[in-house]
Amino acid sequence: MTFQDFFITPLYLILFLIGAYVIRPYATNAQTSPYFIPGLAIKFVGAIALGMIYQFYYGGGDTFTYHSHGSRWIWQAFMDDPAVGLDLLFQKAGDYNGKTYPYTSKMWMFRDAASMFIIRMTAVIDLFTFQTYSATALFFAAFAFSGHWVLFSLFQKLSPAQTKQLAYATLFIPSVVFWGSGILKDSITLAALCWMTYIVLRISIFNRLSLSNILLFLLMGWVIYSIKIYILLCFLVGVSIFLYLQYISKVRSFVVKLMIAPVLITVFIGGGYFAMQKISEDDSRYALDKIGETAMITAYDIRYGWGARQGDNSGYTLGELDGSIGSLIKLAPQGVIVTLFRPWPWEVKNPLMLLSAMESLGFLILTIRLFSTQKWSIIIKKLNTPIILFCLSFALMFAFAVGVSTFNFGTLMRYKIPVMPFYGLFLVLCIKRPNHLTP
């Protein structure tokens, strides 16, 4: 960050807050209104804090790679020649040519398509912020907040008696605020995930099917697909199960259920499987027969490659991965536990790990409270509610996916943030929730 941040950023901060006060009456009700401005403001704090931590504590990192060593050169190309800048903005990652080479040769992540997606987003915003890091980060924070807000608003309509608890689960989890607000892949993918969830629930529960909802769903799906395809795959599994249970639960007659169950299974479960197959075609790493090998390579590269190169001492291991599906399944319980409940306090190596450990301890305490204060029959009955089961199934599936493929607490702190709002929602809805949710 430079002195420019102290002049441009306050201006945009004021404009965003003015806009928030204008929008608030249309985006809130009497119960949710008090959380709108604080929820947005804490996202702005998180975005700026992320930049400061990366600059003054880490001395660099992904967020500055996207900005200072990525979008900066697209900005420079626009300043030198708008036509070249426009070509560079839409140029395929790794596709070098003579016209743009003076700029692409200086972009560290030009060959990585997912990173280039974030760099292009950053570059477009930079055109309005004059390539000011913290001002651009405010735009990322605003988009991130929009996703969290619509998710909170929808669940609040379903369970208005738990507005405060739902706000904590969706808007104010500290590590989600920190890692999910600034110029990072995680900010965009989590916001897009929240938007997709909102649209699915809005259509299936509130019957709000519209062309705009479908187009927005596809747009957010494309965003996640372009950045982190495995998030989309986990979401499709969870949402397929949810849609089947949601629509089959509306049928009261047992005979009719038996008749239409195969149709719904074909449409939702089969459709979800087909979508997963088509999505993974463009990236063979996520094909079903390659997932075990991909997880092994990723885990050991982060643990012994990236972590070792960075001098990182926050690695962990769950056991041996051999690239087979069997080894993944064997480590699944440990993968879920490490994502949801670790690092343990004695595993803390730095202040950010301490933050993660405190949150994990909080989740552990709430989980123990849930299973120790309620009968299993009541818990099982609550899990028959499709929306509660969706939150839990997605959280566990994603926790397993990142837990067994990361092997580094520092990286896991970022990767696991999509788990936290959904597991938090599960806990909130189960601990004090009546046996059913109603729109």
Salt bridges, closest charged atoms under 4 A:
ASP62 OD2 - ARG414 NH1 3.05
ASP87 OD2 - LYS99 NZ 3.43
ASP112 OD2 - LYS185 NZ 3.73
ASP126 OD1 - HIS67 NE2 3.31
ASP186 OD1 - LYS228 NZ 2.76
ASP186 OD2 - ARG414 NE 3.22
GLU281 OE1 - LYS278 NZ 3.46
ASP283 OD2 - ARG285 NH2 2.81
GLU293 OE1 - LYS290 NZ 3.89
GLU347 OE2 - ARG342 NH2 2.54
